[in-house]
């Protein structure tokens, strides 16, 4: 153990606040940030423990970076530390997205604001394509994984199969493949090393062993979990009982509670599911507005899944009655965030004391590997769907041979949008620019095109 003094809860709070304010760049950037600060700078924990925690969080539904923060916060200061870490990781994004949502609702139809988001959409498309290629390169290691990815794409793009069903089917395939001891289902995709500096667990504040304060009893873990289960589902039940299932607030609470338990594969993957339901089924917002919301999430700190707050905001803005539209929208956005992130604490506080049981489970690893392959197909669907709505002003629906396909109306091709998308692709893939730089550049380009009369 190091001679350095163990951090107090106040000192830890300052560290988590710093991480929350700097957590740009999506889960990969956020995990790298936590590694640099917590492992390399603060030496709270070592490489092996950090990766063990990360692998556990990757097994869970929800934003893995936020859950990793909760896990490490819990490991350092038990339940209180986990709550502080999780809240401070989410809070900056919550405030930023809420402020941008108000601006969007009040001034979204103003030309300059529309031009800003016009540029952001092009950048978001390039970033999503990059996500497809990055995850695909890691996950599609053999013909079985490629087949699962292709089947997932066809299922969601051609037949509109719900995202949770695709994930369940992929997990079952991986499970059965591992049980049959098929070579192509052995091992996992892995997530790579988040940093180059290697820190041994024994040389950190936590040391190589699990500290005594983290060795909680099973009864304690379930008692804490029961509290968070009530905090999560209690408001949902009250809304359904008081307002009825047709009310928009009950719909928001119910839909995003379901989403919280099926969001395997990260924010990019679940966005296809959210878009499918929020745009096509509930009618809370238009496809282009979904892109605008993702642009907000990409340019603010916090988990990318914070885009769901914007979805809930817009849904309540348009559907709620009897109160001020902006008040309803604010409540809708906060409700969305509550039911999206509260379960994350439940997963950690329930499972973290027992993660050693999952560490070497080969069958579980195979199921996760198959799910990751399916996620590649789902994200590819997202890229195609986004791409059509970015570069074409109109998209038509064609039904044939049991398929329901969205196809572009070629006469509505937007040349300016194509040019911006190509510029964003060059920035991402050839110049290796970060997402914030690409988003800022495209936003400025969209504004310049508006000023020049190009859009």
N, C-alpha and C positions, 0 to 999 in steps of 0.2 A: 504494500500500500504506500502511496505517496505521502510525504510529510506535509503536503499542502492541506490547509484546513478544509473540511467538508463544507460545501456551499450551504448557506442558510436559505430558507425559503424566499427571503427578500432578494438575495443575490441571484437565485435561480429565476425569479420572476423577471429580473432585468435581462437576463440572458434570453428567456423565452420571448420577451417583448421585442428584443433586437431581431431574433429570428423571424417573428411574425411580420415585422415591418420590412424585412429584406427578402421575403419569400416569393420572389418573382420567378418566372420561367418554367412553371409546371412542376409535376412531381419529380422529374429527374433533377432539375435545378434545386428544388427544395431539399431533396435528400442529400445532394452534394453540399448544400449550405449547412445543414445540420451536421454532416460528417466533419466538415472543416471546423465548425465552431465547437461542437461537443466532444469530438474525438481528438482532433489535432491541436486545437487551441486550449480548451478547458481541461482536457484529459479526464472527463467524467467517466468514460467507458472506452473499451478497446475495440479493435476491428472485429474480432470474432463475435463479441456480444452485440455490437451494432448490426452486423449482418444477420445474426440469429433473430434479432428483433424485427429487422426489415423483412426477412423471409416469412415470419409469422404474419406480419401486417399484410403482405401480399396475398395471403390465403383468405383474407377477410373481404367482405363487401365494403365499399366506401373508399374514401381517399386515403391511400396508403401513407402518404407523407404526413398528413394530420394525425393518423393513428400511430405512426412511429413517434411523433412528438408526445402523444398521450402516454405511450408505452414507456418511453425514457423518463418522462416526468413522474410517472407512477413508480418506476424503478428507483428514482432518486428520493422522492418524498411521498411515496404511497399515494392514496386517493387524492389528497389535496394537491400534490404536485402534478398528477395527471390532469386534473381539472384546469389548473392554471396554464399548463402547457397547451392543452387543446383549445381553450378559450382564446388565449393570446395568439395562437396560430390562425384562428378564424376571424377574430375581431377586425383587424385592419381591412380585410377584403369585404367583410359585411358592411362596414361604414362606407367604403369606397363605392361598392356596387349600388348601395342604396342612394348615395348622392348622385351617381351617374344615371340611375333609373329615374329619379325625379327630373333631372335635366332632360332626359330622353322623352319623358311623358309630357313635359311642358313645352319643349322646343324641338322635338324630334322632327317635325315637319318643316323646320326652318332650313333653307337651302344649305347654309354653311355646316349645320349639324349633320344633315343627310350626306354631304360630301365627305365629312370626317369618317362616318361609318361606312361609306362606300369604299374608301381606301382600306379600312380595317378588315372588311370582308375578304379582300384579295389576299391580305397577309395571313388571315386565319386559314384560308384554303391551302396555302403553301405549307403552313405549319402542320395541318392535319395530314397532308400527303407525306410530309417528313415522318410523322408519327407512324403511319402505315409501314413505311419502309424500315424504320428503326425497329419496331416491334416484330415485323415479319422476318427480318434478318436474324433475330434472336430466337424466334419461336418455331419457324418452319424449317426444322432440321432434317426432316425425312418426308417420304411420300405420304405417310399417314397424316402428318400434321398439315401438309399442303392440301390434302383432300378434305380435312375437317374445315380449314379456312375457306376453301372454295364452296363447300356445302353451306356454310354459315352465310356467305355472301349471297348465294342464290336464294336461300330461304328467306332472308330479310328483304332483299332487293326485289326479287321476283314474286314472292308469295306473301310478303308482309307478315311473316311469322314473328311473334313477339320475342323480344330479346331474352327474357328470362327462360323461355322454352329452349332457345338455342343454347344457352349456357348450361342448362340442366342436361340436355342431350349430350353436349360435348363432355361434360364431367362424367356422365355415365359411361360413355365410350372409353374415356381414359381409365376409369375404374375397372371396367371389364377387361380392357387390354392388359392392365397391370396384373390383375388376378390370373389371367391366362399366361402371364410371364412372356408376353410378346416383346421382342427386343426393341421395337420402335416406340414402346411406351415406357422404357426404362429411363430414369434420370429426369431432370428438370431443365427448364429453359435458362434458369439463372438470370441474375439481374446485374451482373458485372460488379466491379469494384467501384464504389463511389469516390474513391480518392487514391492518391498514389502513396501517401504517407502511411506506413503500417505501424500501428500502436498495439503493443501486447496488452492483453487484459490485466495482467498482473501489475503493470506499471501505471494503472489508472486509479482514480478515487474509489471506484466500485470494486476493483480487484478482480480476480479470476472467479471467485465464488459469489453466489447469490447472497446479498447482504441479509442480515436477520430481519430487518424491517420489511423486506419484500416477501418473506416466507410466511404468507398469511394462511390462515386456515380455510378449508373449503366452506365452512359455514359463513365466515366473514365475506368471502368472495361472492357467495350467492346472496347474502344480505345486501351488499352494496349494489349488486346487479339488479335486485328487485326494485330498489329505489329508482335506478335509471330506467328500468322498464316502465315503471309507473309514470315517470316524468315524460317519457316518450309517447306511450300509448294512451295515457290518461286524457290529455287534451284532445286527441283524436276521437276517443269514445264520447267525450262531452260534446264535441262539435256535431257528430253524427246524431246524437240523441236530441240536442237542442235545436239544430237547424235542418236536419234531414239530409239524406244522401245526395239530393240534387243541388244543394247549396254549394257555391264555389269554394267556400272555406273548408267544408267537409271534403269536397273533391280534392283540393290541394293537400289537405292533411292525409287523406287516404292514399292518393297516388304517390306522393313523395315518401310516405312510410313504406310502401311496397318497394319503391325504387331503392330505399336504403338497404334492403336485404338482398337485392339482385345486382348491385353495381360492381360486379367483378370485372377486372380488366381496366380500371381507371376511368378518368373523366371522358376521354375521347370516345371510348367504347359506349358508355352509357348515354352519351349525347344522342346517339341514333335512336335509342329507346325513348328518351325524353322528347325528341323531335317528333317521332312517330305518334306519340300519344298527345302531347301538348298542342301540336300544330294540326294534325289530321283528325284526331278523335275529339279532343276537348275544344279546339278552336280558340285557344287562349291567345295565340299570336301567330303571325305569318312567318313563312320560312326565312325571309330576309331579316325579320326581327330576331329570329333565333341566332342568326349569324352576328347581328349587332350585339346581342347579349354575350356571345362567346368572345367577341372582340373586347368587351368590357372586362371579362374575367381574365383574358390574356394580358391586359395592360395594368392590372392591379395585383397587389400581393394576395397571398392566400391560395387555397385549393381552386383548381379550375372548375370544380363542380359547383362553385359559388354562382355559376351561371344559372343554376336552378332558382336562386333568389330572384333574379330578373324575370324568369318565367312565371313564378308565383305572383310577382308584383304586377305584371301585365295582365295575368288572368283575373286577379281581383279588381284591377282597375276597370276592366270592361264588363265583368259579370256581376260584381257585388251591387246590391241595391239597398237603399235606406240610409246610407251614410255617405260622407264625402268620398268621391272616387279616389283622391290621393291618399286619404286616410285608409280606405279599404286596401289600396295597393300596398301601402307601407305594412299594414297588418298581414297581408298575403305574403309579402316578401319575408317578413320575420318568421311567420309560421312555417314557410318552406325551409328556411335555414334551421329552425328548431328541430323539425322532424327528420331532416337530412343528417344532421350532425350529432344529435343526442345519442342515437344508436351506436356511434363510434366509440363513445365512452363505455357503453355496455359491453361491446365485443372485447375491449381491452381488459376491463376490470373483471370480467367473467373468465376470460381465457388466459391472461398473462401468467397467473400463478402456475398454470399447468402446461405451458408450452413445450416442456421437455417431452411430453407424450406425443407431440406432433413432429418433433425434430427429424426423426429418421423414418417417418412413415412413408414407405415407397409407393403405396397405393394412392395415398393422398397427393403425393408429388406428381404422379402420373395424371391424376384427375385435373390438377392445376395446369399441367402442361397442355392437355387437350383443350381446356378452357381458354388458355392464352392463344392457342392456334385459332379457335373460333372467334376470339376477339379481333384478330387481324382481319377476318372477313367482314365483321361488323363495322370496323373502322373504315375499311375500304368502301363499304356502302355509304358511310357518312361522308367520305371524301367525294364520291360520285354525286350524292344528293346535294351537298353544299355547292359543288362545282357547277352543276346545272343552274342553280338558283343565283349564283354569282355572275355568270357570264351570259345568261339568257334572261330576258325580261319576262318571258312566259314559258311555262312547262305544262305539257298536256299529259293526261292519264290515258293509257291504252290498255285494253283488256283483250287478251287472246290466249286460247289454249290453257286456260286456268291461271294465267299470269296476270298480274296487275302492275304495269310498268309506268314510271314517270319518264317521259321522253321530251327533249327540248324542242321548242318551236324555232327552227333555224333562222327564220326571218327576223327574230327578235334578238339576234346576237348583239351583245354590247361590246364594241371594239375597244372602248376605253377600259372596260373591266378586264378584257383579255390582256391588254397591254400591262395593266397593273399586276395581274396574276403572274405573268411571265417575269416581270421585274422582281416580284416577291420570291418566285422560284429560284431565280439567279442569286438573290441575296441569301436565301436559306441554304441552297445546295452547292453553290460555286464559291461564294464569298464567305460562307460559314458564319453569317451574321446571327446574333442571338435573337430570340423572339421579340424582345422589347424593341430592339433596334429596327427590325423589319416592320413591326406594327407601327412604330413612330414614323418611319419613312413613308409607308403607304398612306398613313393618315394625312401626312403633309402633302403627298402627291395628290390625294383626292381633293384636298382643300385647294391646291394650286389649280387643278383642272376645273374646279367650280369657278374660281376667280377668273380663269381665262375663258370661261364659257364653253368648256369642253364637255360638261355634263349638266 
